[in-house]
């Protein structure tokens, strides 16, 4: 049985790929608005540099490395799926998910330490933006990991291998968001 609405006649783009790009477009609006607000407040408040000096650049840099490495695994999973090797694609998606888990674990230790030092979401506007932006990003990491595990389970059985590409596109978006957040929240002091 053929899936319903597998491709769009006008564009020739597979429906799933079109849908994931629509999702990412809406997410760009959300993160774009948040980051634009952050930049406007940051430029108007030079004192934020003092608050940003308390972020853990080493943890943020390590998490950047972890997410970029996990993206490599997502690319390799897509290549395996394209070659019809669902079991290899599933293993690589699991490795990608482990990268997300490492990211969240580091973020958890980082936040615990910051909160113990008194840098809470209510400490000042910088920390409000910091926790909101990083927390929203963490929610997207969690969502991506959940969907990735579902796709990996199906890929292991050789089912819906085209979904490997779709979750990979989403995961790359999550990485790109972090590429913007890391310098804005951690490096720009």
Phi and psi in degrees as GROMACS dihedral restraints (atoms count N, CA, C in turn):
[ dihedral_restraints ]
;  ai    aj    ak    al  type     phi  dphi    fc
    3     4     5     6     1   -81.3    20    10
    4     5     6     7     1   142.6    20    10
    6     7     8     9     1   -66.6    20    10
    7     8     9    10     1   148.8    20    10
    9    10    11    12     1   -75.1    20    10
   10    11    12    13     1   137.5    20    10
   12    13    14    15     1    53.3    20    10
   13    14    15    16     1    55.2    20    10
   15    16    17    18     1   -71.9    20    10
   16    17    18    19     1   -35.3    20    10
   18    19    20    21     1  -136.8    20    10
   19    20    21    22     1   158.5    20    10
   21    22    23    24     1   -91.3    20    10
   22    23    24    25     1   128.8    20    10
   24    25    26    27     1   -63.5    20    10
   25    26    27    28     1   -40.7    20    10
   27    28    29    30     1   -69.2    20    10
   28    29    30    31     1   -45.3    20    10
   30    31    32    33     1   -95.0    20    10
   31    32    33    34     1   -25.9    20    10
   33    34    35    36     1    74.5    20    10
   34    35    36    37     1     7.8    20    10
   36    37    38    39     1   -86.5    20    10
   37    38    39    40     1   131.7    20    10
   39    40    41    42     1   -56.5    20    10
   40    41    42    43     1   141.8    20    10
   42    43    44    45     1   -57.2    20    10
   43    44    45    46     1   -42.8    20    10
   45    46    47    48     1   -61.0    20    10
   46    47    48    49     1   -43.1    20    10
   48    49    50    51     1   -66.0    20    10
   49    50    51    52     1   -40.8    20    10
   51    52    53    54     1   -61.7    20    10
   52    53    54    55     1   -42.0    20    10
   54    55    56    57     1   -64.9    20    10
   55    56    57    58     1   -43.6    20    10
   57    58    59    60     1   -65.9    20    10
   58    59    60    61     1   -34.6    20    10
   60    61    62    63     1   -69.6    20    10
   61    62    63    64     1   -32.1    20    10
   63    64    65    66     1   -66.6    20    10
   64    65    66    67     1   -42.2    20    10
   66    67    68    69     1   -60.4    20    10
   67    68    69    70     1   -47.9    20    10
   69    70    71    72     1   -62.7    20    10
   70    71    72    73     1   -38.9    20    10
   72    73    74    75     1   -58.3    20    10
   73    74    75    76     1   -43.4    20    10
   75    76    77    78     1   -68.9    20    10
   76    77    78    79     1   -35.2    20    10
   78    79    80    81     1   -68.3    20    10
   79    80    81    82     1   -34.1    20    10
   81    82    83    84     1   -62.2    20    10
   82    83    84    85     1   -38.6    20    10
   84    85    86    87     1   -63.3    20    10
   85    86    87    88     1   -43.9    20    10
   87    88    89    90     1   -64.4    20    10
   88    89    90    91     1   -54.9    20    10
   90    91    92    93     1   -67.8    20    10
   91    92    93    94     1   -35.6    20    10
   93    94    95    96     1   -61.5    20    10
   94    95    96    97     1   -43.9    20    10
   96    97    98    99     1   -63.9    20    10
   97    98    99   100     1   -42.2    20    10
   99   100   101   102     1   -64.2    20    10
  100   101   102   103     1   -46.0    20    10
  102   103   104   105     1   -69.9    20    10
  103   104   105   106     1   -35.8    20    10
  105   106   107   108     1   -64.8    20    10
  106   107   108   109     1   -42.2    20    10
  108   109   110   111     1   -62.6    20    10
  109   110   111   112     1   -43.2    20    10
  111   112   113   114     1   -58.0    20    10
  112   113   114   115     1   -48.3    20    10
  114   115   116   117     1   -62.3    20    10
  115   116   117   118     1   -41.1    20    10
  117   118   119   120     1   -63.5    20    10
  118   119   120   121     1   -44.6    20    10
  120   121   122   123     1   -66.3    20    10
  121   122   123   124     1   -40.0    20    10
  123   124   125   126     1   -62.1    20    10
  124   125   126   127     1   -44.7    20    10
  126   127   128   129     1   -66.4    20    10
  127   128   129   130     1   -30.9    20    10
  129   130   131   132     1   -84.8    20    10
  130   131   132   133     1   -10.8    20    10
  132   133   134   135     1  -129.4    20    10
  133   134   135   136     1    83.9    20    10
  135   136   137   138     1   -59.6    20    10
  136   137   138   139     1   -22.2    20    10
  138   139   140   141     1   -65.8    20    10
  139   140   141   142     1   -14.2    20    10
  141   142   143   144     1   -63.2    20    10
  142   143   144   145     1   -26.2    20    10
  144   145   146   147     1   -58.3    20    10
  145   146   147   148     1   -37.4    20    10
  147   148   149   150     1   -65.7    20    10
  148   149   150   151     1   -37.1    20    10
  150   151   152   153     1   -72.1    20    10
  151   152   153   154     1   -42.0    20    10
  153   154   155   156     1   -64.7    20    10
  154   155   156   157     1   -23.5    20    10
  156   157   158   159     1   -63.7    20    10
  157   158   159   160     1   -15.9    20    10
  159   160   161   162     1   -93.2    20    10
  160   161   162   163     1     0.3    20    10
  162   163   164   165     1   -76.7    20    10
  163   164   165   166     1   154.6    20    10
  165   166   167   168     1   -92.1    20    10
  166   167   168   169     1    95.5    20    10
  168   169   170   171     1   -63.9    20    10
  169   170   171   172     1   -35.6    20    10
  171   172   173   174     1   -64.4    20    10
  172   173   174   175     1   -45.4    20    10
  174   175   176   177     1   -63.6    20    10
  175   176   177   178     1   -43.9    20    10
  177   178   179   180     1   -63.1    20    10
  178   179   180   181     1   -40.5    20    10
  180   181   182   183     1   -65.9    20    10
  181   182   183   184     1   -42.4    20    10
  183   184   185   186     1   -61.8    20    10
  184   185   186   187     1   -43.9    20    10
  186   187   188   189     1   -64.1    20    10
  187   188   189   190     1   -32.2    20    10
  189   190   191   192     1   -63.2    20    10
  190   191   192   193     1   -46.3    20    10
  192   193   194   195     1   -59.8    20    10
  193   194   195   196     1   -43.6    20    10
  195   196   197   198     1   -61.8    20    10
  196   197   198   199     1   -46.7    20    10
  198   199   200   201     1   -66.7    20    10
  199   200   201   202     1   -39.7    20    10
  201   202   203   204     1   -65.8    20    10
  202   203   204   205     1   -37.7    20    10
  204   205   206   207     1   -66.0    20    10
  205   206   207   208     1   -41.0    20    10
  207   208   209   210     1   -64.1    20    10
  208   209   210   211     1   -32.6    20    10
  210   211   212   213     1   -65.8    20    10
  211   212   213   214     1   -36.3    20    10
  213   214   215   216     1   -60.2    20    10
  214   215   216   217     1   -43.0    20    10
  216   217   218   219     1   -63.0    20    10
  217   218   219   220     1   -36.0    20    10
  219   220   221   222     1   -65.1    20    10
  220   221   222   223     1   -39.9    20    10
  222   223   224   225     1   -64.3    20    10
  223   224   225   226     1   -44.5    20    10
  225   226   227   228     1   -65.3    20    10
  226   227   228   229     1   -34.9    20    10
  228   229   230   231     1   -63.9    20    10
  229   230   231   232     1   -40.9    20    10
  231   232   233   234     1   -63.3    20    10
  232   233   234   235     1   -43.0    20    10
  234   235   236   237     1   -60.9    20    10
  235   236   237   238     1   -41.8    20    10
  237   238   239   240     1   -64.7    20    10
  238   239   240   241     1   -41.5    20    10
  240   241   242   243     1   -64.8    20    10
  241   242   243   244     1   -40.6    20    10
  243   244   245   246     1   -61.3    20    10
  244   245   246   247     1   -33.2    20    10
  246   247   248   249     1   -82.4    20    10
  247   248   249   250     1    -1.8    20    10
  249   250   251   252     1    84.7    20    10
  250   251   252   253     1    11.2    20    10
  252   253   254   255     1   -97.5    20    10
  253   254   255   256     1    83.0    20    10
  255   256   257   258     1   -65.1    20    10
  256   257   258   259     1   -35.8    20    10
  258   259   260   261     1   -65.5    20    10
  259   260   261   262     1   -42.4    20    10
  261   262   263   264     1   -67.2    20    10
  262   263   264   265     1   -41.0    20    10
  264   265   266   267     1   -59.9    20    10
  265   266   267   268     1   -42.0    20    10
  267   268   269   270     1   -62.7    20    10
  268   269   270   271     1   -43.8    20    10
  270   271   272   273     1   -61.8    20    10
  271   272   273   274     1   -40.7    20    10
  273   274   275   276     1   -70.3    20    10
  274   275   276   277     1   -33.3    20    10
  276   277   278   279     1   -68.0    20    10
  277   278   279   280     1   -36.2    20    10
  279   280   281   282     1   -63.1    20    10
  280   281   282   283     1   -42.7    20    10
  282   283   284   285     1   -61.4    20    10
  283   284   285   286     1   -38.1    20    10
  285   286   287   288     1   -63.3    20    10
  286   287   288   289     1   -42.9    20    10
  288   289   290   291     1   -64.0    20    10
  289   290   291   292     1   -39.1    20    10
  291   292   293   294     1   -60.8    20    10
  292   293   294   295     1   -38.6    20    10
  294   295   296   297     1   -59.3    20    10
  295   296   297   298     1   -42.7    20    10
  297   298   299   300     1   -62.9    20    10
  298   299   300   301     1   -39.1    20    10
  300   301   302   303     1   -65.7    20    10
  301   302   303   304     1   -41.5    20    10
  303   304   305   306     1   -61.9    20    10
  304   305   306   307     1   -45.0    20    10
  306   307   308   309     1   -55.1    20    10
  307   308   309   310     1   -49.5    20    10
  309   310   311   312     1   -66.9    20    10
  310   311   312   313     1   -35.5    20    10
  312   313   314   315     1   -64.5    20    10
  313   314   315   316     1   -47.4    20    10
  315   316   317   318     1   -60.9    20    10
  316   317   318   319     1   -43.7    20    10
  318   319   320   321     1   -60.7    20    10
  319   320   321   322     1   -39.6    20    10
  321   322   323   324     1   -62.5    20    10
  322   323   324   325     1   -46.2    20    10
  324   325   326   327     1   -63.6    20    10
  325   326   327   328     1   -41.1    20    10
  327   328   329   330     1   -61.7    20    10
  328   329   330   331     1   -49.0    20    10
  330   331   332   333     1   -65.2    20    10
  331   332   333   334     1   -39.6    20    10
  333   334   335   336     1   -58.6    20    10
  334   335   336   337     1   -45.2    20    10
  336   337   338   339     1   -64.3    20    10
  337   338   339   340     1   -45.0    20    10
  339   340   341   342     1   -63.6    20    10
  340   341   342   343     1   -41.9    20    10
  342   343   344   345     1   -65.9    20    10
  343   344   345   346     1   -39.1    20    10
  345   346   347   348     1   -62.4    20    10
  346   347   348   349     1   -29.2    20    10
  348   349   350   351     1   -83.0    20    10
  349   350   351   352     1    -3.2    20    10
  351   352   353   354     1    96.7    20    10
  352   353   354   355     1     4.1    20    10
  354   355   356   357     1   -88.7    20    10
  355   356   357   358     1    80.6    20    10
  357   358   359   360     1  -101.9    20    10
  358   359   360   361     1   174.9    20    10
  360   361   362   363     1   -63.9    20    10
  361   362   363   364     1   -21.9    20    10
  363   364   365   366     1  -100.3    20    10
  364   365   366   367     1     3.7    20    10
  366   367   368   369     1   -63.3    20    10
  367   368   369   370     1   -44.9    20    10
  369   370   371   372     1  -170.5    20    10
  370   371   372   373     1   178.8    20    10
  372   373   374   375     1   -65.2    20    10
  373   374   375   376     1   -36.1    20    10
  375   376   377   378     1   -58.6    20    10
  376   377   378   379     1   -50.7    20    10
  378   379   380   381     1   -67.6    20    10
  379   380   381   382     1   -29.5    20    10
  381   382   383   384     1   -61.9    20    10
  382   383   384   385     1   -47.7    20    10
  384   385   386   387     1   -64.4    20    10
  385   386   387   388     1   -42.6    20    10
  387   388   389   390     1   -56.8    20    10
  388   389   390   391     1   -53.4    20    10
  390   391   392   393     1   -69.2    20    10
  391   392   393   394     1   -34.6    20    10
  393   394   395   396     1   -66.4    20    10
  394   395   396   397     1   -49.5    20    10
  396   397   398   399     1   -67.0    20    10
  397   398   399   400     1   -48.4    20    10
  399   400   401   402     1   -67.6    20    10
  400   401   402   403     1   -35.3    20    10
  402   403   404   405     1   -68.6    20    10
  403   404   405   406     1   -41.9    20    10
  405   406   407   408     1   -62.0    20    10
  406   407   408   409     1   -41.0    20    10
  408   409   410   411     1   -63.2    20    10
  409   410   411   412     1   -43.6    20    10
  411   412   413   414     1   -60.9    20    10
  412   413   414   415     1   -37.8    20    10
  414   415   416   417     1   -61.8    20    10
  415   416   417   418     1   -37.7    20    10
  417   418   419   420     1   -70.1    20    10
  418   419   420   421     1   -35.0    20    10
  420   421   422   423     1   -62.4    20    10
  421   422   423   424     1   -46.4    20    10
  423   424   425   426     1   -61.3    20    10
  424   425   426   427     1   -46.0    20    10
  426   427   428   429     1   -60.1    20    10
  427   428   429   430     1   -44.0    20    10
  429   430   431   432     1   -62.1    20    10
  430   431   432   433     1   -39.6    20    10
  432   433   434   435     1   -65.0    20    10
  433   434   435   436     1   -41.7    20    10
  435   436   437   438     1   -62.4    20    10
  436   437   438   439     1   -49.7    20    10
  438   439   440   441     1   -64.3    20    10
  439   440   441   442     1   -37.9    20    10
  441   442   443   444     1   -61.8    20    10
  442   443   444   445     1   -39.6    20    10
  444   445   446   447     1   -66.1    20    10
  445   446   447   448     1   -37.5    20    10
  447   448   449   450     1   -64.9    20    10
  448   449   450   451     1   -46.6    20    10
  450   451   452   453     1   -63.6    20    10
  451   452   453   454     1   -39.9    20    10
  453   454   455   456     1   -62.3    20    10
  454   455   456   457     1   -41.1    20    10
  456   457   458   459     1   -62.5    20    10
  457   458   459   460     1   -40.0    20    10
  459   460   461   462     1   -71.7    20    10
  460   461   462   463     1   -39.8    20    10
  462   463   464   465     1   -64.0    20    10
  463   464   465   466     1   -37.6    20    10
  465   466   467   468     1   -57.2    20    10
  466   467   468   469     1   -33.4    20    10
  468   469   470   471     1   -89.0    20    10
  469   470   471   472     1     1.0    20    10
  471   472   473   474     1    77.6    20    10
  472   473   474   475     1    21.0    20    10
  474   475   476   477     1  -103.8    20    10
  475   476   477   478     1   136.9    20    10
  477   478   479   480     1    51.6    20    10
  478   479   480   481     1    50.3    20    10
  480   481   482   483     1   -63.3    20    10
  481   482   483   484     1   -22.4    20    10
  483   484   485   486     1   -66.9    20    10
  484   485   486   487     1   -17.6    20    10
  486   487   488   489     1   -70.6    20    10
  487   488   489   490     1   -20.8    20    10
  489   490   491   492     1   -61.4    20    10
  490   491   492   493     1   -41.3    20    10
  492   493   494   495     1   -63.5    20    10
  493   494   495   496     1   -41.3    20    10
  495   496   497   498     1   -65.6    20    10
  496   497   498   499     1   -45.2    20    10
  498   499   500   501     1   -69.1    20    10
  499   500   501   502     1   -30.2    20    10
  501   502   503   504     1   -64.0    20    10
  502   503   504   505     1   -42.1    20    10
  504   505   506   507     1   -60.9    20    10
  505   506   507   508     1   -45.0    20    10
  507   508   509   510     1   -61.2    20    10
  508   509   510   511     1   -43.9    20    10
  510   511   512   513     1   -64.2    20    10
  511   512   513   514     1   -37.9    20    10
  513   514   515   516     1   -64.1    20    10
  514   515   516   517     1   -37.7    20    10
  516   517   518   519     1   -60.7    20    10
  517   518   519   520     1   -44.8    20    10
  519   520   521   522     1   -58.8    20    10
  520   521   522   523     1   -40.7    20    10
  522   523   524   525     1   -65.2    20    10
  523   524   525   526     1   -42.8    20    10
  525   526   527   528     1   -63.2    20    10
  526   527   528   529     1   -39.5    20    10
  528   529   530   531     1   -59.4    20    10
  529   530   531   532     1   -43.6    20    10
  531   532   533   534     1   -64.5    20    10
  532   533   534   535     1   -34.8    20    10
  534   535   536   537     1   -61.1    20    10
  535   536   537   538     1   -30.0    20    10
  537   538   539   540     1   -81.3    20    10
  538   539   540   541     1   -41.6    20    10
  540   541   542   543     1   -66.9    20    10
  541   542   543   544     1   -41.6    20    10
  543   544   545   546     1   -56.2    20    10
  544   545   546   547     1   -54.1    20    10
  546   547   548   549     1   -67.9    20    10
  547   548   549   550     1   -36.0    20    10
  549   550   551   552     1   -67.8    20    10
  550   551   552   553     1   -40.8    20    10
  552   553   554   555     1   -90.8    20    10
  553   554   555   556     1   -28.8    20    10
  555   556   557   558     1  -110.4    20    10
  556   557   558   559     1   -41.5    20    10
  558   559   560   561     1   -92.4    20    10
  559   560   561   562     1   -42.2    20    10
  561   562   563   564     1   -71.8    20    10
  562   563   564   565     1    93.5    20    10
